[in-house]
Amino acid sequence: MCTREVAGRVLPSALAAMGETLLHRGPDEGGAHTEPGVGLGMRRLSIIDLKTGHQPLANEDHSVWVVFNGEIYNYRELTAGLLANGHRFATASDTETLVHLYEEHGADCVRHLRGMFAFALWDARRRTLLLARDRLGIKPLYYTQTPRGLVFGSELKALMASPWVRRRVDPSALAAYLKYGYVPDPLSILEGVVKLPPGHVLLVKDGQAGTPQRYWEPTSHFRDTDESLDEAEAGSRLWDLLADAVRSHLVSDVPVGAFLSGGVDSSMVVGLMAREVGVPVKTFSVGFREAGFNEAPYARRVAEWFGTEHHELIATPQDLGLLDEVLAACDEPFADASAIPTYLVSRLARQHVKVVLSGDGGDELFAGYDRYLVDQREKRLGTLGELGLGGPLRLISDALPEGARGKNFLRHFSLPRMGRYLDAISLFPDRALRDLLEPDVASASPPLFEEALRGSQGLDALSRLQDLDLRTNLPGDILTKVDRMSMAHSLEARVPLLDHPLVEFACRLPADLRMRGDQTKYLLRRILRGRVPHEVLERPKGGFGVPIRAWFGEHLPSFFRDRLGDGRTLEGIGIRPQAVRSLLDLFEQRGREDHCCRLWALTVLDSATRRLLSGGQP
């Protein structure tokens, strides 16, 4: 946290209040460093160097200070090189590596780091603050410019504890949330507060933030495809990188377990862990009573295969009683309903371990989403727009009433190929968004995804979609969910599949080794034959979904109307009550899943904005 009073002194009470909001992220100890112009506060979850790794931490002459959230997996190698260059270490922690690496390389120190991180580093000699976030956005970092200086923190609630942060909903973030179900980087739901994007650093001088500077992105690696790789060589190198990634992510001075869904990615991570640790891995799963959503039997099969110490629970509609707790952990509105089972399995895991490995990132990295297959199948219809049929199809779709059979189909196929993909991943597509929002809010919808797609022009279609998901859905949805739900229980979740050497190699693979025909994760599945149970490789993709329509259509049919009432609860932020009432009526009449998901998003939004605008209270 960094704030200034008029006299240039940081307000200790503000720093303490901000730190108190992050107690769940660091229950083991807290610390602060203040000097004229800067205040750094920290809550620590002790994982490496339990005795001496206190923060904030400084170099030898106290001219460089750092607060750090995350883990640096290559810190031992970096420390050895820094010691050889004459640096002196007072601890055995990965945190101290940062201050000495900064002395050697300045802001370029981030390029040498292998890990997940968000850190703030104060250079007293230059009177500058460096903020940095890891390449893929595993760890979060919010900041805002105020008249008293820059305020930053790991979660939005920390900034809200500052007396200088305004509480007003950002129309652009609201529109983006309703479109995609989460608030994408660099936006936040509060006006004036932004997230430092993944793979960026930010320099702050005299309390004034500069422009974020990118030091890494996946697009250039997709452009650097290694066409010389044959399948056998690619498979061998991929396996070595996977094994090295998992091995590096096991560094810890406390017990490490794993989330196990029974899917390809988590099963592979557990298998590599079992090979490395030599003792039964503690694994944790969550299932459902509803057929088609329950992956628990697959997880049990994997646990038996690798001889893990397995723990599981079953999520039920009654767990919606935790909704306010889950949403409070998210801060921002977050419509991915799988946050609830993630919250539950994190709570279960924390009863046994302090760190878990997760298989997240595999779908983006190895082309595992079914929507990539859908895109391939739809490409044959990609010429409709070029034939002049896009406009007529849109007109017919617009003429049909909301909820009419064929309306969404016609609109979808009126779009160009990349537009169809954006339409497919949109919770409220453009027309539905215009119907829901007041005109001034609807017009604020930012073209973030369109801009990301423009940056990948010239790549093959699959690479463009994966690049988009790595830059948007992965940090905004998947990693946000895992970070907030695990940290709510003071549990550190690590994602070895996002080890950046592995990510860069996977991006450079020829597209037909990522997906071939109708086979997603083609190369990954090939190298896992005989290494994980056969039924895991051959099963249809389930994903970590929630039986949302069954829960709200059968078990809790009045849930949405009880929460949203006559639709006026959201009127103050630009949502039309009549549109909400129409959506409630449509869902009750037809029970469609897309209507259910939209009502869920509005319910989440209502709860989140009430809490945020009332000062953070549920």
N, C-alpha and C positions, 0 to 999 in steps of 0.2 A: 504494500500500500504506500502511496506517495501523496502527501498533501502539504500545503503550506499555509501558515498564517500570514497576516500582513507584515509582521516583523521578520518573516522568513523562517520561523520555527514551526515544526510540525506539531499538531495538536495531539498529545499523547492519548487523551480520552477518545478521540476519533479513531486512532490507530487500534486501541484496545477493543473498542466496540466492533470494528470491522473484523478483527481477529476472532472475536467471540462467535461470530456467525459461522466460522469455518471450523468449529471445534470437532465436528464429525470427520473432517478431512485430516485432522491432526490431533487426536486426543492424548498423545503421549507427552507432549510438552509444547510450550509456546515461547517466543522470544521476540525482541524488538531492538532495532538500532535507530537512533535519531541523531541528527546533527543539523546545523542550519541548512534549510532547503530541502531536506529529505527525511522520510521516515519509512523504514522497512519493517513489516511485521510478518510473523510466520507461525503457523500451527503445524506440528510435525507428527507424522506417522512413522515411527522408527522401524526401518527395514534393514538398512545397511549401517554398520558401525553404531550399534545401539548406545555405546557409552560416550563417545566423543563427537558424534556428528551433529552437534547442536547448531541451530540457525537462529538469526542471521550469522553468516560465517565470513571471515575476512582473510586477506593475504597477510604476509609477514608484518608489514608496516601499517596495516589497517587503512590503506588507501583505496582498496577495492573490497566491496561488500556484496554479498549475494543472498537472495532467498530463492528457493528452488522447490518445485513440485514435480515429482517424477523419479525416473531412474536413468542413470547412464551406464549402459551395459559394458562398454569398453573402458571403464574408468581405470582399471588396473593397468592396461597397456598405456593409456595416456599418462597415468601417474609415473610409470617407469621412465617414459621419455622426458617428462618434466623434471624429475629428479636428476636425470642425466644432464639437463641443462642448468642445474644449479638451484632450482626451486626447493624450498623447504616446506614440508607438510607437518601440520600439527595434529591431523586426524587421519583415520583410515577410511574416510567417507568418499562417496562419489561426488558429493557437493563441493568439496574443496578443490577438486579438479577444475571446476568452472573458473574460479578466480585466477588460478595460475595459467590456465589455457587462454583466458582473456588477456593476461599480461603478454603472452607470446603473440597472439593473433588478432587482438581487438575483436570487433563484431564478427569477424570471420571464424571465431572459435566454434560457432554452431556447425560449421561444415565438417568438423572433426568428431562430432558427437554421434554416438550410436545409442539411441534410446528414445524414451518418451519424456518430454519436458516442457514446462513453462517456467521461465525464471526472469528475475529482475536483478540487474547488476549495476551497482552504483560505483562510478569512477570519481573519487573525490578530487583528484588532481584536475581532471577535465571538466568537472562539475556536470557530468552527463549520466543519464540513466539509460541502460540498454534493456529492453524487453524482448524476449524471444520465445517462439513456440515451435514445437517439433514439426518435422516434415509433413506428417499425415494428420496432425490435429488430434492426437490421442489425449493430450492434456489441454484444458481450456485456459484462456486468459482474456478477461474483459478490461476495458479502460474507458475513461471519459475525461474530457478537458473541462475544467471548471475555472471560475475566476480566481480560485485559490491555488491552482496548479493541477497536475494530473493525478487522478485517482485510479487505482487498478486493483484487481484481485482475481482469484480463481473462479469465483462464482458471482452472479449478479447480486445476490443477497449481501455480499461483503460491501459492494459499492453503495448499496441502498442504506447501509449503516452510516455512511458519511453524511453529514448535514448539508453537503453542497451538491448532491446529486438529485436532479429533478425526477419526478415520477409522472411521466406522461407517455402514453402509448405512441409508438412511432407508426404512422400509417403505412409506410413502406414495409416494415417488418410484419405488421398485421396482415397485409395482403399476401406477402410471401408465405407466412405461416399457413393461411387458409389454402393456399395453392399446394403446398408441399407437405404440410403436417408438422413442420418444425421451422424455426427461424434460422435461415442459412447465414453463414459467415459472409461478410463481416458485420451483418446487422445484429441488433438485439431488439427485444420487444420494447425497451425504453428508449425514448428519443434522446440522442446525444451520447448514448453508450454504445460502443462497438466491441466486436471481438477481433483480436489480432488474428489474421488468417493463418492457417497452417503454412509452414515453410517460410515464415516472415520474421523479420526483426524490426524493431522500432527504436529510434534514438530520441531521447527527450533532453532538451537543453533549457535550463532556467524555467523548468516547469511547463514548457511548451513542446508538445509532441510534433515530430516531423512527419514525413510520409512513410508508411510501412514499406519496407524493401524486401522483395522476394529473394530467397537464397536457394529454393528448391521447388520443383513442381514435376508432376509425372509426365506431362505432355512431351517434353524433350526426349524422354526415354522411349516412349511409344514411337517417336520419329526415328529413333536409332535402332530399328529392328535388325537383329542379327540373322539374316537369311541364310548364312552359311551353316547354322546349327542343324544337324540331323536329329531325328527323334531320340536315338539312343544317347547321344552326347548331351542333348538338352535334358533328358530325364535324369542322367547321372549327376549333372551339375545342379539341377533343381533339388534333388534329394540331399546332396551335400549342404546346400544353402538352407534347406528346411531344418536339417539336423543341427546346423550351427546356430540358427536363429533360436531354436528351442533351448539349446545348451546355454547360450548366452543369457537367456531370460530367466534362467534358474538361479542366478547369483542372488543370494539373500542370506541374512543372518537369522531368519525366522522361517517357519514351515511354509511350504508352497503346495497348493492343490490345483485343481483344474475344473472349469465348467465343462460338462459333457452333455451335449445334446443328442448324440447318436448320429449326427451328420458326418459328412466326409471330413470337414476341417477340424472340428473338435476331436474326432476320433484319431486323426493323424497326430495332433498335438499331444494327446494323452499317450499314444503309442511311443512317440519319441521321448516323452518324459519318462515313461516306464523303463525305456532302454538306458536312460542316463542315470537315474537316481538309485536303481538297484534295490529299492524297497517299494512296497505297495503305494501307489499314488492315491491320494484322497481325491475322489471325484464327486461332483454335485450336479444333480439334474432336477428339472421340474417337468411335470406332465399335466395332462388334462383328462377329464372323464370323457370328453367328446371324441368319438372316433374320427380319425382323419387329422386330428391336431396332436394326438398323444404320441410323442416320440420316446417316451420313457422305456418301452420295451427294447428299442434299438440301443438306447444308452446302457441298459442293463446287459445287453449282449456284448457290447464293447467292453464294459467293465469286467465281465467274465473272461473275455479274450485276453485282456491284459492283466488280470488279477488285481484290480484296484480295490481300494476300500471305498465302497460306493454308498452315497446318501442321496435320497430323492424325496420329493414332495409332490403333491397334486394340487394344482390351482383350481379354484372353484369360483362361481359368481360371488360368493360371500366375501371373497378377498377384495372386492370393490370397496369394502369398508375402509381399506387402506388408501383409497384414491387421493385424499387430501395430503397424506404423508408423501406419497409418490410424487405428486405435483409440486409439493413444497421443495422436494429434493431437486426437481428440474428447474425451479425458478420460472423460466420462460414457459409459455404454453408448448406442449409437446404431445402430439396426437398419436404417437406410436404406442398402441395398447400393450405391446410386449414389454413395456417398461414395468408392468405389474409383476409378471412372472420373473423378470430379471431382478426386481427388488426382493422378491421372495427367496430366490435361489442364492442371492448375495447374503441375505440374512442367515440362511442355512449354512453357507460356507464359512461365515465369520465365526460360527460356533466352534470351528475346528482348525482354521488356518487364518493367516493374516494376508496372504498373497495367493492369487489364483492366476492361471494362464487361461486365455480364452482363444477360441478359433475364429474370432471376428476378423473380417477383412478378406477372407478367402473367396467370397463370391465376387467382390469387385476385382480382385487380383487375378483370378483364374477363370473368369467368365462363367460364374455359376448361376446367375439369375435366369429364371425362365423368360423374363422379359427380353433377354437377348435373343432367345429362340423365336419369340413372337416377332421381333423386328426382322429376323431373317426370313420368316415365312411371309411377312407382309410386304417385303421389298418388291415382290412381283406386281403389286398394285401401286408401286411408287410412281408410276407414270400418269396416274389419273389427273393430277394437277397439271402436268405438262400437256395433257390432251385437252385441257380446258374444262375438265369436269369438276375441279375443286370448287369453283364459285357456285354452280348449280347445286352441288351436294350440300354446301353450307346453307344455301337459301332454303332448301327443303327441310334440313335439320332445324333451322331457326323457326320455321313455320309450325313445327310440331310442338305440342305442349310438353312441359317438363314431366319426365317420367314415361313419356310415350315410347312404345316399342320401336326400336330402330333409330331413334333420335341421336343417341350417342354414337352408334355405328356410322351413320352418315357423316356426322361432324368429324369423327376420327379419320375417316378415309378421304376427307376433303383436304387434309393437311399434307405438307411435304414430309419426307421420311423422318427427319430429326424432329419436326414438329409433332409427328405422331408419337414419338417416344416421350416427349415432354407432356403431351396430352395423357399418355398412359400412366405416367407417374404422378399426375396432378390429382389432388384430393378434390378441389373445386377447380375444374377447368375454366378457361377465360370467360365463357358465356355464363356459367353458373356463378362465377365470382362477381360479374357485373350485376347479376340479379340479386345477389346477397348484400352487396355493399353500397353505401351511398357513393355517388359519382366521384367526389373528390378523393375518397379512400381507394376506390377501385382503380382510379387513374394513377395511383401511387405505386402500383405493382412494379417492382424493379426487374429489369431483364437480366438477372444474374446468370441464369442458366444459359440463356441465349448467347450472352457474352462468352461464357466458358466454351460453348460449342464453336463459336467463331474462332477461338484460339486454337482449335484442333483441326481446322480445315486442312484438307490434303491427306489426312489419315484415312485408313479404311474404316468402315462404319462401326465394326465391333470395337476397335481401338478408341474411336470417338466416344462411344457410349461408356466404355470402361473408364476412360479419362474423366468424363463428366461425373460419373458416380464416385470416383476416387476424390474428386475435388469438392463434391457437394453432399451427396447422400451419406458417404462414409463419415466425414467429420460432423455433419449437422445432425444426423439421425443415429447411426449405429454406434459411433464412439461416444457421443453425448449420452446416450442411454446407458452404456456400460460404465462410463465414468461416474455419472451421477448416482446410479443405483448401487454401485459397489461402494463408492465413497460415503453414501448415506449410512453405511454400516461399518465405516472405517476399514474397509477391505480394499486392498490394492489389486486391480485387474490389469494384467499385462497381455499384450497382443503380439506374440512372436511372428505371426504371418505378416506383420507390418514392419518388420526389421528392414531398414531401407536398402541394404544390399540385395535382399531377396525381392523387394518390390521392384527395384530397378531391373533386375534380371527378368522377372516375370513380364514387365512391360515391353522388354525388348524381344520377347518370344514372337515368332511368326504367328499371325492370328489363327492359322489352322491348327496350331498346337495348343491354343487356349480353348477353342471350340471347333469341332469338326462335325459337319452335318448337324444332326440333332443331339450330339454328345457334348454337354457342357463339361467344363474342367477336364478336357480330353487328356492332356499330358499328366495332370495330377492323378487322375484315376488310373492311368497306365502304370505309374510308378508305385501306386499303393496296392496293386494286386498282390495278394498273399501277405500283405503287411497290416491290413485291417480286415474285419469280417466281410465276406463276399456280399452279404445282404445289405451292408451299409453302402457299398459302391453301386449296387444295382437298384436300390430303392428309389421311388420317385422323390423329387425334392419336396420337402415339407416346409422348410424355413421355420423361424421361431415365431409362428403366428399365434393369435388368440382367437378362440371361437366367438367372436364379438357378436355376430348376428344371433347365434344360439343363446348367448348370455342375455341379450337385451330383447330378443324377440320372444323367447320362451320362458326364461327364468325371472327376468326383471322387466316386464313389458311397459311399466309406467316410469321407468328410470329417467328417460330423457324429458318427458313432460314434467315430471316432478322437479327436475333440475332447471329447465329452461322456461317453464311456465308459459306465459303468453308471448314470449319472444322479446320482451322489453328489457331484460337484464343486460343485454349487450348493445342497446340502442345508443348509449353514450359514447361508444367508440366507433360508431359509423356502420353498424349492422342493422339492416331493415327488419323490424319485428315481423312484418307480414311474410317475408321470405323464410324466416325461422318457423313460423306457424305452418306454412305450406309444406316445408320439409318434414315437420312432425306428422302432418296428416298423411303425406305420401308414404312415410315409413310404416305407419300404423295400417295403411290400406294394403300395401304391397310387400313390405318386409324385405326390400332390396338391400343388399349388402353395401352398395355405394352410398345409399341414403343413411344407413346405419353409421358408416364411418364418418360421414359429414356431421351427423348429429353428435357423435363422440368428440370430434374436433371442436365443435362449438361448446360442448359441455366443459371440456378441458380449458378452452379459452376463457369461459365465464369464471371458472374457479381461479385460474392464474391471474387474470386481471383484477379480480376482487382483492386477491392477496397483495399483489404488487402495488396497486393504487391506494391500499389502506396502510402502506408502510411495511409490508412483508408479513403481516399476520394472516394465518389461514382464515 
